[in-house]
Amino acid sequence: MIDRLQIARPVAFEFEQFKADFSSVLHSEVPLLQSAIEQVFRSNGKHIRPLLLLLTAKACGKPTGMTREAAVIIEVLHTTTLIHDDVVDETKQRRGMPSLNAIFDNRIAVLTGDYLIASTISRAAETGNIAIIKIIADVSRELSEGELMQLDHAEKHSVNEEDYFKMINKKTATLISACAEIGAISANAFPDTVQNCRLFGKYLGYCFQIKDDIFDYYEDLDIGKPTENDIREGKITLPLLYALKKAPEKESSHYMEIIARQDFTPGNVAELIAFAKQQGGIEYAEKKLKEYKQKAVGIIRNFPESEARNSLLLLADYFAERTN
């Protein structure tokens, strides 16, 4: 098991500052909204994205006041995506606790998410850094596009591997990529270093999403959210996508019919999972995850030797090997 405390050690002071800032970042005079905000921040996550931002800044030079502020902005934006995802996916639990839409309702959850995303853009503007403002705005747009792409593919029951990676780039990798890119920008890194950090984050984002997709095929993992949701929602992620492509057409057609009919009984879901595993879908997904991890590692190994650089390498291991 990779120790997150060890990963955070080079930026331990800055990380503690971030957590203090994040816990008190938002306040509203509207009692209902304030209640929703308090509930959101009560569900304390692992803060992997701001940690990536801080470590990237340290590996590129020195974290600054802008680094610290950007870490807060990124985590608020990430929190927004979780709220909206839970509404879209009708998820009632997040990190072992009731989701915001389960405690209140979809209306309040959506409006709280809107308030948070407006707050991120406002705080980004206060940095006065045009590059960071543009990244935050672009990420906000791409996150919405990625979710809509996924819904569209699920409704049409068709996706190929190229479209799959386009989708996960928008819905997952774009935010993680922004963390590394902004970290480099905040440390005044050279443009080519900023570009390398952006690519590093993109590849980590692919690893993160592929790992999440693999989780959906197992019931006995303590991952903090329900499993098998993707299949029940008709989402064809990488393991099943590979299986449908590899299997004989007659067999693939049978499973595509189940998906097209949205006939997701417990028996059919179990059948789809078994089919993906039997056809080597999990192994294929793990192979692709390993390829992207190696691309990410290859970028960071070219950075000057430092504790922060080594922690970024450990973070790549964490993204690929995490169990929740």
C-alpha positions in Angstrom: 0.0 0.0 0.0 1.4 3.4 -1.0 1.5 5.8 1.9 -0.1 9.1 1.0 1.6 10.8 3.9 5.0 9.9 2.4 3.8 11.3 -1.0 2.8 14.6 0.6 6.0 15.0 2.7 7.8 17.5 0.4 4.8 19.8 0.6 3.5 18.9 4.1 3.4 22.4 5.3 1.7 23.8 2.2 -0.7 20.9 2.2 -1.8 21.6 5.7 -2.2 25.3 4.8 -4.4 24.2 1.9 -6.6 22.0 4.1 -7.2 24.9 6.5 -8.0 27.3 3.7 -10.3 24.8 2.0 -12.3 24.1 5.1 -13.3 27.7 5.4 -13.3 28.8 1.8 -17.1 29.3 1.2 -19.8 31.0 3.2 -23.3 32.1 2.2 -25.9 34.2 4.0 -28.6 32.0 2.6 -29.3 29.5 5.4 -30.3 26.6 3.0 -27.2 27.1 0.8 -24.9 27.4 3.9 -26.4 24.1 5.2 -25.7 22.4 1.8 -22.1 23.9 1.8 -21.4 22.5 5.3 -22.7 19.1 4.2 -20.4 19.1 1.2 -17.3 20.0 3.2 -18.2 17.5 5.9 -17.5 14.7 3.4 -13.7 15.1 3.4 -11.9 13.6 0.4 -8.3 12.6 -0.1 -7.4 15.9 -1.8 -5.3 14.2 -4.4 -5.7 16.9 -7.0 -4.5 19.8 -4.9 -1.7 17.6 -3.7 -0.7 17.0 -7.3 -0.8 20.8 -7.9 1.4 21.5 -4.9 3.9 18.8 -5.7 4.2 19.9 -9.3 4.9 23.5 -8.2 7.6 22.2 -5.8 9.2 20.0 -8.5 9.3 23.1 -10.8 10.7 25.5 -8.3 8.8 26.8 -5.3 5.1 26.9 -4.3 3.8 30.5 -4.1 0.8 32.2 -2.7 -0.8 31.7 -6.1 -0.1 28.0 -5.8 -1.9 27.8 -2.5 -4.9 29.7 -3.9 -5.0 27.6 -7.0 -5.1 24.4 -4.9 -8.2 25.6 -3.2 -9.8 26.7 -6.5 -9.1 23.3 -8.1 -10.6 21.3 -5.1 -13.7 23.5 -5.1 -14.1 22.8 -8.8 -13.6 19.1 -8.2 -16.2 19.1 -5.5 -18.7 20.7 -7.9 -18.2 17.9 -10.4 -18.9 15.3 -7.7 -22.2 17.0 -6.8 -23.3 17.2 -10.4 -22.2 13.6 -11.1 -24.3 12.3 -8.2 -27.3 14.1 -9.6 -26.8 12.9 -13.2 -26.1 9.3 -12.1 -28.7 9.4 -9.3 -26.1 8.3 -6.8 -27.2 8.3 -3.2 -23.9 7.7 -1.5 -20.5 9.4 -1.8 -17.4 8.3 0.2 -19.6 6.1 2.4 -21.9 9.1 3.3 -25.2 10.2 1.8 -24.7 12.4 -1.3 -26.0 15.9 -1.3 -28.9 15.1 -3.6 -29.9 12.3 -1.2 -29.9 14.6 1.9 -31.7 17.4 0.1 -32.9 16.9 -3.4 -31.7 17.4 -7.0 -32.7 21.1 -7.2 -30.7 22.1 -4.2 -27.8 19.9 -5.2 -27.6 21.4 -8.7 -27.9 25.0 -7.5 -25.2 24.4 -4.8 -23.0 23.0 -7.6 -23.7 26.1 -9.7 -22.8 28.3 -6.8 -19.5 26.5 -6.3 -18.5 26.6 -9.9 -19.3 30.4 -10.0 -17.1 30.7 -6.9 -14.2 29.0 -8.5 -14.3 31.3 -11.6 -14.6 34.3 -9.3 -11.6 33.2 -7.2 -9.6 32.4 -10.3 -10.3 35.9 -11.6 -8.9 37.3 -8.3 -5.5 35.7 -9.0 -5.1 38.1 -11.9 -3.4 35.4 -13.8 -5.0 35.1 -17.3 -3.5 31.7 -18.0 -5.0 30.2 -14.8 -8.3 31.9 -15.4 -8.5 30.4 -18.9 -7.6 27.0 -17.7 -10.3 27.0 -15.1 -12.9 28.2 -17.6 -11.8 25.7 -20.2 -11.9 22.8 -17.7 -15.4 23.8 -16.5 -16.6 23.7 -20.2 -14.8 20.4 -20.9 -16.2 18.7 -17.8 -19.7 19.4 -19.0 -18.9 18.2 -22.5 -17.4 15.0 -21.2 -20.5 14.1 -19.1 -22.8 14.9 -22.0 -20.7 12.7 -24.3 -21.0 9.9 -21.9 -24.7 10.2 -21.6 -25.0 10.4 -25.4 -22.9 7.2 -25.9 -24.9 5.4 -23.2 -28.2 6.4 -24.9 -27.0 5.3 -28.3 -25.3 2.2 -26.9 -22.3 2.7 -29.2 -18.8 3.8 -28.5 -15.4 2.9 -29.9 -12.0 3.1 -28.1 -11.1 6.4 -29.8 -14.4 8.0 -28.6 -13.9 6.4 -25.1 -10.5 8.2 -24.7 -12.0 11.5 -26.0 -14.7 11.2 -23.4 -12.4 10.4 -20.4 -10.0 13.1 -21.5 -12.8 15.6 -21.1 -14.6 14.2 -18.0 -11.6 13.2 -15.9 -8.2 13.9 -17.4 -8.8 17.5 -18.2 -9.1 18.4 -14.5 -6.1 16.4 -13.4 -4.1 17.8 -16.3 -5.0 21.3 -15.1 -3.7 20.6 -11.6 -0.2 19.8 -12.9 -0.3 22.6 -15.5 -1.4 25.3 -13.0 1.1 24.0 -10.4 3.9 24.6 -13.0 2.5 28.0 -14.0 2.2 29.2 -10.3 5.9 28.3 -9.8 6.9 30.4 -12.9 8.1 27.4 -14.8 9.3 27.7 -18.4 6.7 27.1 -21.1 8.1 23.7 -22.2 8.0 22.5 -18.6 4.4 23.7 -18.2 3.5 21.7 -21.3 5.2 18.6 -20.0 3.4 19.0 -16.7 0.1 19.3 -18.6 0.8 16.0 -20.4 1.9 14.3 -17.2 -1.4 15.2 -15.6 -3.4 14.1 -18.7 -1.8 10.6 -18.6 -2.4 10.4 -14.8 -6.1 11.3 -15.6 -6.3 8.4 -18.0 -4.9 6.1 -15.3 -7.4 7.4 -12.8 -10.4 6.8 -15.0 -9.4 3.4 -16.3 -8.8 2.3 -12.7 -12.3 3.6 -11.8 -13.8 1.7 -14.7 -12.1 -1.5 -13.5 -13.5 -1.0 -10.0 -17.0 -1.2 -11.5 -16.5 -4.9 -12.2 -15.8 -5.9 -8.6 -18.2 -6.0 -5.6 -15.8 -6.6 -2.7 -13.7 -3.5 -2.9 -14.0 -0.8 -0.3 -14.0 2.0 -2.9 -16.4 4.4 -1.2 -19.1 4.3 -3.9 -21.5 1.7 -5.4 -20.1 -0.6 -8.0 -21.8 -1.9 -11.2 -23.3 1.5 -11.7 -21.7 2.0 -15.1 -23.2 -1.2 -16.5 -26.7 -0.5 -15.1 -26.6 2.9 -16.7 -25.6 1.4 -20.1 -22.1 2.9 -20.1 -19.7 0.8 -22.1 -16.3 1.4 -20.4 -13.0 0.0 -21.5 -13.3 -3.6 -20.2 -16.7 -4.2 -21.8 -15.7 -2.3 -24.9 -12.8 -4.6 -25.5 -14.8 -7.7 -24.8 -17.5 -6.7 -27.3 -14.9 -6.0 -29.9 -13.0 -9.2 -29.3 -15.8 -11.7 -29.0 -17.5 -13.4 -32.0 -20.3 -11.3 -33.4 -23.0 -13.6 -32.4 -21.9 -13.5 -28.7 -21.3 -9.7 -28.8 -24.8 -9.2 -30.3 -26.4 -11.0 -27.5 -24.8 -8.7 -24.9 -25.4 -5.5 -27.0 -29.1 -6.5 -27.0 -29.2 -6.6 -23.2 -27.6 -3.1 -23.2 -29.9 -1.7 -25.9 -33.0 -3.0 -24.0 -31.5 -1.6 -20.8 -32.4 -5.0 -19.3 -30.1 -4.6 -16.3 -31.5 -7.2 -14.0 -29.0 -8.6 -11.4 -28.6 -11.7 -13.5 -27.9 -9.8 -16.7 -25.5 -7.4 -14.9 -23.6 -10.4 -13.5 -23.6 -11.9 -17.0 -22.1 -8.8 -18.6 -19.4 -8.6 -15.9 -18.5 -12.3 -16.4 -18.4 -11.8 -20.2 -16.0 -8.8 -19.9 -13.8 -10.8 -17.6 -13.8 -14.0 -19.7 -12.9 -12.0 -22.8 -9.9 -10.4 -21.1 -11.4 -7.0 -20.7 -9.9 -6.4 -17.3 -6.4 -7.4 -18.4 -6.7 -5.2 -21.5 -7.8 -2.2 -19.3 -4.9 -2.9 -16.9 -2.5 -3.0 -19.8 -3.7 0.4 -21.1 -3.5 1.8 -17.6 0.1 0.6 -17.4 1.0 2.2 -20.7 -0.3 5.6 -19.6 1.4 5.3 -16.3 4.7 4.7 -18.1 4.2 7.7 -20.3 3.5 9.8 -17.2 6.6 8.5 -15.4 8.7 9.0 -18.5 8.0 12.7 -18.4 8.7 13.2 -14.7 11.9 11.2 -14.7 13.4 13.9 -16.9 12.9 16.5 -14.1 15.8 17.4 -11.9 16.2 15.1 -8.9 14.3 16.3 -5.9 12.0 15.0 -3.1 9.0 16.5 -5.0 10.0 14.8 -8.2 10.2 11.5 -6.3 6.8 12.1 -4.8 5.3 12.7 -8.2 6.6 9.3 -9.2 5.0 7.8 -6.1 1.8 9.6 -7.0 1.8 7.9 -10.4 2.1 4.6 -8.6 -0.8 5.6 -6.4 -3.0 6.5 -9.3 -2.3 3.1 -11.0 -2.5 0.9 -7.8 -5.1 2.5 -5.6 -7.8 0.4 -4.1 -10.4 3.1 -3.6 
